[in-house]
Amino acid sequence: MRETLAKDYFIDALGDSESKWKVYQARPRCLEDAVTIAVELEAFGLAESRKSIPPRKLAARQRLADKNDTPTGSMLRSRAWSVGANRLYVMGELECVQVKFLVDTGANLTIVRPAIYDKLPEPGRPELEPVSLEMAVADGRPLPFHGRAPFLLKIGELAVKHDVWVANIDIDGILGYEFLQKYNCTLDAGRGKLTIGSQRQENKEQPSCCRIALRETIVVAADSEKMCTGLLTDGEPHRGTAVVEASEELVGRHGLLLAKVVVDTSKREIPLRIMNPSAMPVTLYKGTTVGTCEPVIVIEASQENRVNCISVGEEATVEKDSGGSENGVLPEHMQNLAKRSCRDLDAGQRRKVMELLADFADVFAKTPDDLGRTNVAKHRIETGLAKPIRQAARRLPVHQKEEAKQEISRMLKSDVIEPSSSSWSSPVVLVKKKDGSTRFCVDYRKLNEVTTKDSYPLPRIDDTLDTLGGSRWFCTLDLASGYWQVEVAEEDRPKTAFVTFNGLYQFKVLPFGLCNAPATFERLMERVLKGLQWYTCLLYLDDVIVYGETFLKTLGRLKEVLQKLREAGLKLSPKKCNLFQNQVAYLGHIVSKEGISPDPEKTQDVTDWPVPASVTEV
């Protein structure tokens, strides 16, 4: 603890705010590490300021690889883009793709990141030539190359064929010293200008990450959230759209959480939502750094009608020709699903997944209240000659009355319930979920006692899991409030009536708590996916899993399932779906290409059970 405090005091005492931020970002483990990093930064700054000493040109040995090569070669070290806040960027084009290049006099090569190369149209895209060249950035981490090829490179009016290397760098591209020398470029660092021949290129410096400090002292009570305001620090921050994330100090030292949100930084004030999950209140003083604000790079759609580009991740851009979504661009409610689904796929697979999602965007609910409605089956409540059962409303605590009122209002707006004049009535029960929210339930036990039972079977879980053996790709689908997409027969709706402190209502759709609801829903899903179950997909109530030995087979099967759901009028919840995964959680088990194993979350209590230490504990 003393070592940690000493390290933090040392960082806070650094006079230069830029150096302070860089030392903090390096995450030193102890005071000695922090001092070492600070000294290196100071030495680098002094070396950069000596303009009388000409820059030493770094050399790298390289040779083309052949099949007999082993990974050898020299290490090329470049510090130009790793340290220092003042950077010069220029806009250029690689073939037909716009790239923001960092002008780096310390790099011998011109480099782009793989995401830029993947954007190039496959027909006519230069094929990368493998090379056995190693590279290291300033902190010594190796930087592997994917290869090199001659590309059409345009900077201003200059358009030339130039060797460009593809490597895993953190920015779009680097314009190396060899390019600047070959094409007689003049760099005016003081004004931030690059002149190629007679044409001057303006500095397109990218906005940097800045910190967020509290505007005033706050106290976050135990097990609660606090809304407050933060101020952007570190000089002149980026103006526009940015994402807010918690700082390491807030999480590590104070044990608090900060909501990750996208904000508009046109004003210096940033709204913050801080949560304290601990059992003790925490005080945060004015000026405490609670988070970071990093600019979001917005990728605009192509102006050509035949291609639209969207971002699905840091290095993934996907093309779409046409589809079910408006103007071919994937809707906002599908973006997160696309990002999760394409995380482990190559460029060609990502494109196919994006085309499929755009085609079937209407099958996924835009909001929690965007519910489908099917007429494939309707729920019946057979009560025979039983007389209507009337129960009084149960008393609710004052704080729960408002929750019940809001839930009833939401269900009326979503066309889930309607006012009733039924002679049947059941009481309402509000149940707390694991996440602290409230579930609106109706106690239908009296109604269930007089209801004729439906014996339609549910699939055996062991048979379902056995069928998944040998598969390598999995897609799990979950309906958006599945029961609420199934209608109750009009003549049976009065039997679903429930009484509250402010009136009597009845369900138009299948509510939770009815004894025959699972049988009705299983029968419905088997009708919808008739001919696909056990061969293309497996289902257990509203949990559907599509599986396959290859990516293309799984893609085709998923398309069949989505088409069936569309025809039935059912909608999926995009946040509950997981597509094209090598491992998924399904029916309390972890399913992967290696086989089936219990879900660790389900066995956690048994695993954590303390070992008996005495006869009494046994």
C-alpha positions in Angstrom: 0.0 0.0 0.0 2.8 2.4 0.9 4.6 1.6 -2.4 1.4 2.4 -4.3 0.9 5.7 -2.5 4.5 6.7 -3.2 4.1 5.9 -6.9 0.9 7.9 -7.1 2.4 10.9 -5.3 5.4 10.8 -7.6 3.2 10.9 -10.7 1.0 13.7 -9.4 4.2 15.7 -8.6 5.4 15.7 -12.2 5.3 19.2 -13.5 4.5 18.5 -17.1 0.9 17.4 -17.5 1.7 15.6 -20.7 4.5 13.6 -19.0 2.3 12.9 -16.1 -0.4 11.4 -18.4 2.1 9.3 -20.3 3.6 7.8 -17.1 0.1 7.1 -15.9 -0.9 5.4 -19.2 2.2 3.2 -19.0 0.7 1.7 -15.8 3.9 1.4 -13.7 3.8 -1.4 -11.1 5.9 0.4 -8.5 7.7 3.7 -7.8 10.9 2.5 -9.5 9.1 1.7 -12.7 7.4 5.2 -12.7 10.8 6.9 -12.2 12.4 4.9 -15.0 9.5 5.8 -17.4 9.7 9.5 -16.5 13.4 9.7 -17.0 13.1 8.0 -20.4 10.4 10.5 -21.4 12.6 13.5 -20.3 15.6 12.1 -22.2 13.6 11.7 -25.3 12.2 15.3 -25.0 15.7 16.7 -24.7 16.9 14.7 -27.7 14.0 15.9 -29.8 14.7 19.6 -28.9 18.3 19.5 -30.2 17.7 20.7 -33.7 21.4 21.2 -34.4 21.9 17.5 -34.5 20.7 16.0 -37.8 18.4 12.9 -37.3 20.2 9.6 -37.6 18.7 7.5 -40.3 17.8 4.0 -39.0 18.6 1.1 -41.2 16.9 -2.3 -41.6 18.0 -5.4 -43.4 15.3 -7.1 -45.4 15.0 -9.8 -47.9 12.2 -11.6 -49.6 11.1 -14.9 -48.0 11.0 -18.2 -49.6 9.7 -21.6 -48.4 13.0 -22.5 -46.9 13.3 -19.4 -44.8 13.1 -19.4 -41.0 11.8 -16.3 -39.2 15.1 -14.2 -38.9 16.1 -10.7 -39.6 17.1 -7.5 -38.0 15.0 -5.4 -35.6 13.9 -2.0 -36.8 13.2 0.4 -33.9 11.1 3.5 -34.5 10.0 5.8 -31.8 8.4 8.5 -33.8 4.8 7.5 -33.4 5.1 6.1 -29.9 6.2 9.2 -28.0 5.3 12.9 -28.4 2.1 14.8 -28.6 2.8 16.9 -31.7 2.1 14.9 -34.8 1.6 15.8 -38.4 -1.0 14.0 -40.4 -1.9 14.3 -44.1 -4.8 12.8 -46.0 -4.0 10.5 -48.9 -5.4 7.6 -50.8 -4.3 4.0 -51.1 -5.8 2.7 -54.4 -9.4 3.9 -53.8 -9.4 4.1 -49.9 -8.8 7.3 -48.0 -6.0 7.0 -45.4 -4.9 9.5 -42.8 -1.1 9.2 -42.8 1.2 10.1 -39.9 4.4 11.8 -41.3 7.2 9.9 -39.5 10.8 10.8 -40.3 11.9 8.1 -37.9 10.4 5.3 -39.9 12.2 3.9 -43.0 9.0 2.4 -44.4 5.5 3.5 -45.5 3.0 1.3 -43.6 -0.8 0.8 -43.4 -2.8 -1.2 -41.0 -4.6 -4.4 -42.1 -8.0 -2.8 -41.9 -7.1 -0.4 -44.7 -5.9 -3.3 -46.9 -9.1 -5.2 -46.2 -11.2 -2.3 -47.5 -9.7 -2.6 -50.9 -12.0 -4.3 -53.4 -10.9 -7.9 -53.8 -10.9 -7.9 -57.6 -7.6 -6.1 -58.5 -6.4 -5.8 -54.9 -2.5 -6.2 -55.0 -1.5 -9.5 -53.4 0.9 -9.2 -50.5 4.4 -10.5 -50.9 5.6 -12.3 -47.7 8.7 -10.7 -46.1 10.9 -11.8 -43.2 11.4 -8.5 -41.5 10.8 -7.8 -37.9 10.0 -4.5 -36.3 9.8 -3.2 -32.8 8.1 -0.1 -31.4 9.5 2.2 -28.7 8.7 -0.1 -25.8 10.3 -3.1 -27.5 7.1 -5.0 -28.5 7.5 -6.8 -31.8 5.4 -5.6 -34.7 4.8 -8.4 -37.2 4.3 -7.7 -40.9 1.7 -9.2 -43.1 3.6 -8.4 -46.3 4.2 -5.7 -48.8 3.0 -4.8 -52.3 3.2 -1.9 -54.8 0.1 0.3 -54.4 -1.2 3.4 -56.2 -0.5 6.0 -53.5 -2.0 9.5 -53.9 -1.0 12.5 -51.7 -2.4 15.7 -52.9 -1.7 15.9 -56.7 1.1 13.3 -56.5 0.0 9.8 -57.7 2.7 7.2 -57.8 3.2 3.4 -57.5 5.0 2.9 -54.2 5.9 -0.1 -52.0 3.6 -0.1 -49.0 3.9 -2.5 -46.1 1.0 -3.9 -44.1 1.6 -4.3 -40.3 -0.4 -4.2 -37.1 0.0 -0.5 -36.2 -2.3 1.5 -34.1 -3.1 4.2 -36.7 -4.3 4.1 -40.3 -1.0 4.7 -41.9 2.6 6.0 -41.6 4.4 8.0 -44.3 8.0 6.9 -44.0 11.3 8.8 -44.5 12.0 6.9 -47.7 8.8 8.4 -49.3 9.7 11.9 -48.1 13.2 11.6 -49.5 12.2 10.0 -52.8 9.6 12.6 -53.8 11.5 15.6 -52.5 9.1 16.4 -49.6 9.7 19.4 -47.3 8.5 19.3 -43.7 7.8 22.5 -41.9 7.3 21.2 -38.3 6.8 24.6 -36.8 3.8 25.4 -39.0 2.7 21.8 -39.3 3.0 21.8 -43.1 4.2 19.2 -45.6 5.2 20.3 -49.1 5.4 17.8 -51.9 6.9 19.6 -54.9 4.9 22.9 -54.9 1.8 21.6 -53.2 1.4 22.1 -49.5 -0.5 19.6 -47.3 -2.2 20.9 -44.1 -1.8 19.1 -40.8 -4.7 16.7 -40.2 -3.7 15.8 -36.7 -6.0 13.3 -35.0 -7.6 14.3 -31.7 -6.0 12.7 -28.7 -7.4 11.1 -25.6 -8.0 13.4 -22.6 -8.9 13.0 -19.0 -12.2 13.8 -17.2 -12.0 15.3 -13.7 -14.9 15.9 -11.2 -16.2 19.4 -11.2 -17.1 19.2 -7.5 -16.7 16.9 -4.5 -19.3 14.1 -4.4 -20.2 11.2 -2.1 -21.4 7.9 -3.7 -23.5 6.0 -1.2 -23.1 2.3 -0.7 -24.8 0.1 -3.3 -26.1 3.0 -5.3 -25.5 5.2 -8.4 -24.6 8.9 -8.5 -25.1 11.3 -11.4 -22.5 14.1 -11.6 -20.6 16.3 -13.9 -17.0 16.1 -15.1 -14.7 18.5 -16.9 -12.4 17.8 -19.8 -8.7 18.4 -18.9 -5.4 18.3 -20.8 -5.5 21.5 -22.7 -7.6 21.8 -25.9 -9.5 18.5 -26.1 -11.3 17.0 -29.2 -14.6 18.6 -30.1 -17.2 16.2 -31.4 -18.3 12.7 -30.6 -16.3 10.7 -28.0 -16.6 7.7 -25.7 -16.2 7.9 -22.0 -14.5 5.1 -20.1 -13.5 4.6 -16.4 -10.0 5.4 -15.3 -7.8 2.8 -13.7 -7.7 5.0 -10.6 -11.5 5.0 -10.2 -11.8 1.2 -10.5 -8.6 0.1 -8.8 -8.2 2.6 -6.0 -11.8 3.6 -5.2 -13.6 0.4 -6.4 -16.2 2.3 -8.4 -17.7 1.8 -11.8 -18.3 4.4 -14.5 -20.9 4.0 -17.2 -19.4 3.7 -20.7 -21.3 6.2 -22.9 -20.9 8.2 -26.1 -21.0 12.0 -25.5 -20.8 15.2 -27.3 -17.7 17.1 -26.3 -18.6 20.4 -27.9 -18.9 21.6 -24.3 -16.3 20.9 -21.7 -18.8 19.5 -19.2 -19.4 15.8 -19.4 -22.4 14.0 -17.7 -21.2 11.0 -15.6 -22.9 8.1 -14.0 -20.8 6.5 -11.2 -21.8 3.3 -9.4 -20.6 2.1 -6.0 -21.2 -1.7 -5.7 -19.5 -1.9 -2.3 -21.1 -1.7 1.2 -19.3 1.5 2.2 -19.8 5.1 0.9 -17.0 6.6 -1.2 -16.0 10.2 -1.3 -14.5 11.6 -4.5 -12.9 15.1 -4.3 -13.1 17.9 -6.8 -10.5 17.4 -9.5 -10.2 13.6 -9.1 -9.6 11.9 -12.5 -12.5 9.5 -12.9 -12.3 8.6 -16.6 -10.9 9.2 -20.1 -12.6 10.7 -23.1 -11.5 9.2 -26.4 -12.7 10.5 -29.8 -14.8 8.3 -31.9 -13.8 8.0 -35.6 -17.1 8.0 -37.6 -16.9 6.0 -40.8 -19.1 7.5 -43.4 -21.0 5.4 -46.0 -19.7 5.4 -49.5 -21.4 7.8 -51.9 -21.7 5.1 -54.5 -25.1 3.3 -54.4 -23.6 -0.1 -55.1 -21.5 -0.1 -51.9 -22.2 1.0 -48.4 -19.6 0.7 -45.6 -20.2 0.4 -41.9 -17.9 -0.1 -38.9 -18.3 -3.4 -36.9 -15.1 -3.1 -34.9 -11.7 -1.5 -34.7 -10.4 -3.3 -37.8 -13.6 -4.5 -39.5 -15.4 -2.7 -42.4 -18.0 -4.5 -44.3 -19.6 -4.0 -47.7 -23.3 -4.4 -48.6 -24.9 -4.4 -52.0 -28.6 -4.6 -51.2 -30.9 -6.0 -48.5 -33.8 -5.8 -46.2 -32.6 -2.8 -44.3 -33.1 0.8 -45.5 -30.6 1.9 -48.1 -28.5 -1.1 -47.4 -26.8 0.2 -44.3 -27.1 -1.9 -41.2 -29.5 -0.2 -38.6 -28.2 1.0 -35.3 -29.9 -1.7 -33.3 -27.9 -4.3 -35.2 -24.4 -2.7 -34.8 -23.5 -4.4 -31.5 -24.7 -7.8 -32.7 -22.6 -7.4 -35.9 -19.5 -6.5 -33.9 -19.9 -9.5 -31.6 -20.6 -11.8 -34.5 -17.7 -10.7 -36.7 -15.0 -10.6 -34.0 -13.3 -13.8 -35.0 -14.1 -13.9 -38.7 -11.9 -13.0 -41.7 -12.8 -10.2 -44.2 -14.8 -12.5 -46.5 -16.8 -14.1 -43.7 -17.5 -10.7 -42.2 -18.9 -9.5 -45.5 -21.3 -12.5 -45.8 -22.5 -12.1 -42.2 -23.2 -8.4 -42.7 -25.1 -9.1 -45.9 -27.2 -11.6 -44.0 -27.9 -9.3 -41.1 -28.9 -6.5 -43.4 -31.2 -8.8 -45.3 -33.0 -9.8 -42.1 -32.7 -6.6 -40.1 -36.5 -6.6 -39.8 -36.5 -9.9 -37.9 -34.6 -8.3 -35.0 -36.4 -6.0 -32.5 -35.3 -2.4 -32.6 -36.4 -1.7 -28.9 -37.7 -3.9 -26.0 -41.2 -2.7 -27.0 -40.8 -3.6 -30.7 -42.6 -7.0 -30.4 -43.6 -9.4 -33.2 -47.1 -10.9 -33.4 -47.8 -14.3 -34.9 -51.0 -16.0 -35.9 -49.5 -19.5 -36.3 -51.0 -20.6 -33.0 -53.1 -19.0 -30.3 -53.3 -19.9 -26.6 -56.5 -21.5 -25.2 -57.5 -21.7 -21.6 -59.8 -24.6 -21.2 -61.6 -24.4 -17.8 -64.7 -26.6 -18.5 -67.7 -25.8 -16.3 -65.6 -24.0 -13.6 -67.1 -20.8 -12.2 -65.1 -17.6 -12.6 -62.6 -17.1 -9.8 -62.4 -13.6 -8.4 -59.5 -12.5 -6.1 -58.9 -9.1 -4.5 -55.9 -6.9 -5.2 -53.0 -7.4 -2.9 -51.6 -4.4 -1.1 -48.3 -3.0 -2.6 -45.7 -0.9 -0.8 -45.8 2.7 -1.7 -42.6 2.6 -3.6 -43.8 -0.4 -5.7 -47.1 1.3 -6.7 -45.2 3.7 -9.0 -43.3 0.8 -10.6 -46.6 -1.2 -11.2 -48.2 1.9 -12.7 -45.3 2.4 -15.1 -45.2 -1.2 -16.1 -49.0 -1.2 -16.8 -48.6 2.0 -18.9 -45.8 0.4 -20.9 -47.8 -2.8 -21.6 -50.8 -0.7 -22.7 -48.6 1.2 -25.1 -47.1 -2.0 -26.5 -50.6 -3.5 -27.0 -49.8 -6.3 -24.6 -52.8 -5.7 -22.3 -56.2 -3.9 -22.5 -58.8 -2.7 -20.0 -61.1 -5.4 -18.8 -64.6 -6.0 -17.4 -64.1 -9.7 -16.8 -65.6 -11.6 -13.9 -62.2 -13.4 -13.5 -59.4 -11.6 -11.6 -56.0 -12.6 -10.3 -53.7 -10.6 -8.1 -50.4 -8.9 -9.1 -47.0 -9.7 -7.6 -43.8 -7.7 -8.1 -40.7 -9.8 -8.0 -37.1 -8.5 -7.8 -34.7 -9.7 -10.5 -31.0 -10.5 -10.0 -30.1 -7.1 -11.5 -32.3 -5.2 -9.1 -35.1 -4.4 -11.6 -38.7 -5.5 -11.0 -40.6 -8.2 -12.8 -44.3 -7.7 -13.1 -46.1 -11.1 -12.4 -49.6 -12.3 -12.0 -50.5 -15.0 -9.5 -52.5 -17.5 -11.7 -52.4 -20.4 -9.3 -56.2 -20.4 -8.7 -56.8 -20.2 -12.5 -54.3 -23.0 -13.1 -56.1 -25.3 -10.6 -59.3 -25.3 -12.8 -57.4 -25.4 -16.2 -57.3 -28.6 -18.3 -53.6 -29.5 -18.6 -51.9 -29.7 -22.0 -49.4 -32.6 -22.0 -47.4 -31.4 -25.1 -43.8 -32.5 -24.4 -40.7 -30.4 -24.3 -37.5 -31.8 -26.0 -35.2 -33.7 -23.8 -32.1 -31.6 -23.0 -29.7 -34.6 -23.2 -31.0 -35.5 -26.7 -30.6 -31.8 -27.8 -27.0 -31.6 -26.6 -26.0 -34.9 -28.1 -27.2 -33.7 -31.5 -24.6 -30.8 -31.4 -21.7 -33.2 -31.4 -19.2 -32.7 -34.2 -20.2 -29.1 -34.9 -17.7 -26.2 -35.0 -19.9 -23.2 -35.6 -22.9 -22.2 -33.4 -25.5 -19.4 -33.5 -27.9 -19.0 -30.5 -31.1 -17.1 -31.1 -33.5 -15.7 -28.4 -36.9 -14.2 -29.1 -37.7 -10.7 -27.8 -40.2 -11.4 -25.0 -41.2 -14.6 -26.8 -44.5 -15.2 -24.9 -45.7 -11.7 -25.7 -45.5 -12.5 -29.4 -48.2 -15.2 -29.1 -51.9 -14.2 -28.9 -54.4 -15.5 -26.5 -57.7 -16.6 -28.1 -60.1 -13.7 -27.8 -62.8 -15.7 -26.0 -60.2 -16.7 -23.3 -58.7 -13.3 -22.7 -61.1 -12.4 -19.8 -59.6 -15.4 -17.8 -56.2 -13.7 -17.8 -57.6 -10.6 -16.1 -55.6 -9.2 -13.2 -56.6 -6.6 -10.6 -54.4 -3.7 -9.5 -54.9 -0.7 -7.2 -56.0 1.4 -10.2 -58.1 -0.9 -12.3 -58.7 -4.3 -14.0 -56.8 -5.4 -17.1 -56.5 -8.5 -19.3 -53.8 -9.9 -21.5 -54.0 -9.9 -25.3 -50.9 -12.0 -25.5 -49.5 -15.0 -23.6 -48.6 -14.0 -20.0 -46.2 -15.7 -17.7 -47.6 -18.0 -15.0 -50.2 -19.9 -17.0 -49.7 -23.7 -16.6 -50.1 -24.5 -20.3 -48.0 -21.6 -21.6 -44.8 -23.7 -22.1 -46.7 -26.3 -24.1 -48.4 -23.7 -26.3 -45.1 -22.0 -27.0 -43.2 -25.2 -27.8 -45.9 -26.3 -30.1 -45.8 -22.9 -31.9 -42.0 -23.0 -32.3 -42.1 -26.5 -33.7 -44.7 -25.5 -36.2 -42.7 -22.4 -37.3 -39.5 -24.4 -37.7 -41.1 -27.6 -39.1 -38.7 -29.5 -41.2 -35.6 -27.7 -39.7 -35.6 -29.1 -36.2 -33.0 -31.8 -35.4 -31.4 -31.2 -38.9 -30.8 -27.5 -39.2 -31.5 -26.2 -35.8 -32.5 -27.2 -32.3 -35.0 -25.5 -30.1 -36.1 -25.5 -26.5 -39.0 -23.0 -26.0 -37.6 -19.6 -27.2 -34.0 -20.8 -27.2 -32.9 -21.7 -30.7 -29.4 -22.9 -31.7 -28.2 -23.2 -35.3 -25.1 -25.3 -35.8 -22.8 -26.6 -38.5 -19.5 -28.2 -39.3 -18.4 -25.3 -41.6 -19.0 -21.6 -41.8 -20.9 -21.7 -45.1 -23.2 -24.5 -44.0 -24.0 -22.6 -40.7 -24.6 -19.4 -42.7 -27.1 -21.2 -45.0 -28.9 -22.9 -42.1 -29.2 -19.6 -40.2 -30.7 -17.9 -43.3 -33.3 -20.7 -43.4 -34.2 -20.2 -39.8 -34.4 -16.4 -40.1 -36.7 -16.8 -43.1 -39.1 -19.0 -41.2 -39.2 -16.6 -38.3 -39.9 -13.7 -40.6 -42.8 -15.6 -42.3 -44.3 -16.3 -38.8 -44.0 -12.7 -37.7 -41.7 -13.4 -34.8 -38.8 -11.1 -33.7 -35.5 -11.8 -32.1 -33.7 -9.8 -29.4 -30.3 -8.7 -30.9 -28.6 -8.3 -27.5 -29.5 -11.9 -26.6 -28.3 -13.5 -29.9 -24.8 -14.7 -30.5 -23.8 -15.6 -34.1 -20.9 -17.6 -35.6 -19.2 -18.5 -32.3 -16.9 -21.4 -31.6 -18.2 -21.7 -28.1 -21.7 -20.7 -26.7 -23.7 -21.2 -23.5 -26.9 -23.2 -24.2 -29.3 -24.8 -21.8 -27.0 -24.6 -18.8 -24.0 -26.0 -20.7 -21.0 -24.8 -22.6 -21.0 -26.1 -26.2 -17.9 -26.0 -28.4 -16.1 -27.9 -31.1 -14.3 -29.8 -28.3 -17.6 -31.1 -26.8 -20.1 -30.2 -24.1 -19.3 -29.2 -20.5 -21.3 -27.7 -17.6 -21.6 -24.0 -17.5 -19.2 -22.7 -14.8 -21.8 -20.2 -13.6 -24.2 -23.0 -12.8 -21.6 -24.9 -10.8 -20.0 -22.0 -9.1 -21.8 -22.5 -5.8 -20.6 -26.1 -5.7 -17.0 -25.2 -6.7 -16.8 -22.5 -4.0 -18.3 -24.7 -1.3 -15.8 -24.5 1.6 -13.9 -27.7 2.5 -15.1 -29.0 5.9 -12.4 -28.3 8.6 -14.1 -30.1 11.5 -16.6 -32.9 12.3 -19.2 -30.3 13.1 -18.9 -28.7 9.6 -19.2 -32.1 8.0 
